[in-house]
């Protein structure tokens, strides 16, 4: 850990001064101040980590309205006031790569080439998926799959709008030549985010090492470690 502060319920301004001066992450503290729902909240256990990360706890309220300290994570000036356990375990670590390997059951160094190729495919697929949703108010359904970006789907809910030539000319395969696993289940008009993953070298759900699933939802962790 680069620096740690265990002041109980520090006022926001004091916490910012201490953390900012000690860690050099002043912009992260400013982003945190902007994200705070209550500007007079206290802080504790503020610390900085590799990759311009600031973590700690802020004084909020539980579902009954009682005071409760809650975790926060700020990564390169982007404040997350509701981090998941995975956010905390990887970002708030002195060794993010080791934390990522343990949490996601991969060996980042050994698999870096294939992981980065998968992430590049995810980045290629993001804009057309977003464009499809913008044109049709929903992402392609599971049964329609990613091919719905190439030709209009004839199953499920056909697209209301589809540009000439489609959104993509073809769908990339993962480094092992397998189709990416795509899922999006509609639910009563509620916006449902798609799920996208490579099933690894074995093409099966789960696994470890080169057989581990590489998920679109985990892009931020892989990118963070790659940039260190």
Secondary structure, DSSP 8 states (H G I E B T S, - for coil): --EEE--TTEEHHHHHHHHHHHHS-HHHHHHHHHH-SSTT-EEEEEEEETTTEEEEEEEEE-TTS-EEEEEEEEETTEEESS--HHHHHHHT-SSHHHHHHHHHT--HHHHHHHHHHHHHHHHHHHHHHHHHHHHHSS---TTT-GGGGTS--SSSS--S---TT-S-SS----TTS---EEE---BTTB----EEEE-TTTTSSS-SGGGS-EEGGGHHHHHHHHH-
